[in-house]
Amino acid sequence: MFTDRHNAIDLTKGFYVHFSNGFDPLVHPEAETFLRGIMLRDVVCSEFQGVDLFLSQYKVCTEGHASMRVFVHDVVVINENLSRDGAIQVLAKATARFRVSRATLEKFFPRIIDDEELAQQLIGKEYAIQYDKVFHFKHGRVFQHESQVDFCNSMLQMAQNPFVAMKLLEASLMTKHGHLKVDNRIEEDMNQLENTVL
């Protein structure tokens, strides 16, 4: 069991190494190979299913920002003694930093792009999202993942104005779990997960 726990922690850390600058399959094809090696093809989260959509989320997010950096702060096994089916839950606490571009506003805040004055204020700014992610491992592979983000605070910090932050939150295509509703296969809370942590 110690080896399984250690392996799950190493794989989670490996994920953050491979995806620390987002995901561009042409520049870093090994990131996709790595992810497909550690996740089941039909891996599930609350808002979508499948490793293809997981990769798509990272690709769209990377393409839609001038820059993206992800820093992991802590990776630990949690609820060790509660698992009856041998599943291992790994909690990662991380920060994602994004630099806003015009594409960011067009793709993820589409109602903002018509407000050129606000758009000009936002382009070039950086926002940081604190988030927790739990990978659920069984037999050395991720079968389920869940996340929790603090998007509200990140918008407030970037805007430095509660009214602008509210406008951004209302215009955003981000779900409460940190996924982007840029695909009709992504729907908030569409899947019921078992043994959730967040």
C-alpha positions in Angstrom: 0.0 0.0 0.0 2.9 2.4 0.7 4.2 1.9 -2.8 0.7 2.6 -4.3 0.4 5.8 -2.2 3.9 6.9 -3.2 3.2 6.1 -6.9 0.0 8.1 -6.8 1.8 11.1 -5.3 4.6 10.9 -7.9 2.1 10.7 -10.8 0.2 13.7 -9.4 3.5 15.7 -9.1 4.3 14.5 -12.7 1.0 15.9 -13.9 1.9 19.4 -12.5 5.4 19.2 -14.1 4.0 18.3 -17.6 1.2 20.9 -17.4 3.0 23.7 -15.6 2.8 25.9 -18.7 -0.6 24.7 -19.9 -1.0 22.3 -22.8 0.2 22.7 -26.4 0.3 19.2 -28.0 2.6 20.4 -30.8 5.2 21.8 -28.5 5.0 19.2 -25.7 3.4 16.0 -27.1 4.8 14.1 -24.1 2.3 15.8 -21.9 -0.6 14.1 -23.7 1.2 10.7 -23.6 1.8 11.1 -19.9 -1.8 12.0 -19.1 -3.2 9.2 -21.2 -0.9 6.9 -19.3 -2.1 7.9 -15.9 -5.9 8.5 -16.6 -8.5 6.0 -17.7 -10.0 6.9 -21.1 -13.4 7.4 -19.5 -12.1 9.3 -16.4 -15.0 11.3 -14.9 -15.4 14.6 -13.1 -18.6 16.4 -12.1 -18.9 18.3 -15.4 -17.6 16.0 -18.2 -16.2 12.6 -18.9 -13.1 11.4 -20.8 -9.4 12.2 -21.0 -10.0 13.9 -24.4 -12.2 16.6 -22.8 -9.7 17.0 -20.0 -6.9 17.6 -22.5 -9.2 19.9 -24.5 -9.8 22.0 -21.4 -6.1 22.6 -20.9 -5.5 23.3 -24.6 -8.3 25.8 -24.8 -7.2 27.5 -21.6 -3.6 27.7 -22.8 -4.6 29.1 -26.3 -6.9 31.6 -24.8 -4.3 33.4 -22.6 -1.1 35.3 -23.4 0.5 33.0 -20.8 -0.4 30.3 -18.3 1.7 29.0 -15.4 0.7 26.4 -12.8 2.5 26.0 -9.4 1.7 23.2 -7.1 2.2 23.9 -3.4 1.3 20.7 -1.7 0.5 17.1 -2.7 -0.8 14.7 -0.1 -2.7 11.4 0.2 -6.0 12.0 2.1 -8.7 9.8 3.6 -6.3 6.8 3.6 -8.2 4.8 6.1 -11.7 5.4 4.7 -11.3 3.6 1.3 -12.9 0.2 1.2 -12.3 -0.4 -2.5 -8.5 0.3 -2.5 -8.9 3.8 -4.1 -6.3 6.4 -3.2 -7.2 10.1 -3.1 -4.5 12.6 -3.7 -5.1 16.3 -2.9 -3.0 18.9 -4.7 -3.2 22.5 -3.7 -2.1 24.8 -6.6 -2.1 28.2 -8.1 -2.7 28.9 -11.8 -1.5 32.3 -13.2 -2.9 33.6 -16.4 -2.1 36.7 -18.5 -5.2 38.2 -20.2 -5.1 38.7 -24.0 -7.9 39.8 -26.4 -8.4 36.1 -27.0 -9.1 35.6 -23.3 -11.9 38.0 -23.4 -13.3 36.7 -26.7 -13.3 33.1 -25.6 -14.0 33.1 -21.9 -15.7 36.5 -21.2 -17.5 37.0 -24.5 -19.9 39.7 -23.2 -17.0 41.9 -22.0 -15.3 42.2 -25.4 -17.9 44.7 -26.6 -16.9 47.1 -23.8 -13.6 48.3 -25.4 -12.7 50.6 -22.5 -12.9 47.7 -20.1 -11.2 45.3 -22.5 -8.2 47.7 -22.8 -8.0 47.9 -19.0 -7.9 44.1 -18.7 -5.6 43.1 -21.6 -2.1 42.4 -20.2 -3.2 42.0 -16.6 -2.6 38.8 -14.7 -5.0 36.9 -12.5 -4.2 34.0 -10.2 -6.6 31.2 -9.3 -6.1 29.2 -6.1 -7.5 25.8 -6.5 -7.6 22.3 -5.0 -7.7 19.2 -7.2 -8.3 15.7 -6.0 -7.2 12.8 -8.2 -8.8 9.4 -7.4 -6.5 6.5 -8.2 -7.3 2.8 -8.5 -4.7 0.3 -9.8 -2.3 3.1 -10.5 -4.6 5.2 -12.8 -6.9 8.1 -12.3 -10.6 7.1 -12.6 -12.1 10.3 -11.2 -11.0 13.9 -10.5 -12.6 16.8 -8.8 -11.7 20.4 -8.3 -12.6 23.5 -6.4 -11.5 27.0 -7.4 -11.6 30.5 -5.9 -12.5 32.4 -9.1 -14.4 35.2 -7.4 -11.3 36.3 -5.4 -9.1 36.1 -8.4 -11.4 38.4 -10.4 -11.6 40.8 -7.5 -7.8 40.9 -7.2 -7.3 41.5 -10.9 -10.1 44.1 -11.3 -9.4 45.9 -8.0 -13.1 47.0 -8.2 -16.0 44.9 -6.9 -18.3 46.1 -9.7 -15.9 45.2 -12.5 -15.2 41.9 -10.7 -19.0 41.1 -10.6 -19.3 42.0 -14.3 -16.4 39.6 -15.1 -17.9 36.8 -13.0 -21.3 37.2 -14.7 -19.7 37.2 -18.2 -17.3 34.3 -17.5 -17.7 30.9 -19.0 -16.0 29.2 -16.1 -17.9 26.8 -13.9 -17.8 26.7 -10.1 -15.4 23.7 -10.5 -13.0 25.7 -12.7 -13.9 24.2 -16.1 -14.7 26.2 -19.2 -18.1 25.9 -20.8 -16.7 26.2 -24.3 -18.1 22.8 -25.4 -21.7 21.6 -25.2 -20.4 18.4 -23.6 -19.5 20.3 -20.5 -22.3 20.9 -18.1 -22.2 21.9 -14.4 -22.8 19.0 -12.0 -23.9 16.7 -14.8 -22.1 13.6 -13.2 -22.6 12.4 -9.7 -19.2 11.4 -8.2 -18.7 8.8 -5.5 -16.5 9.4 -2.4 -16.1 13.1 -3.2 -13.8 15.3 -1.1 -14.4 18.8 -2.3 
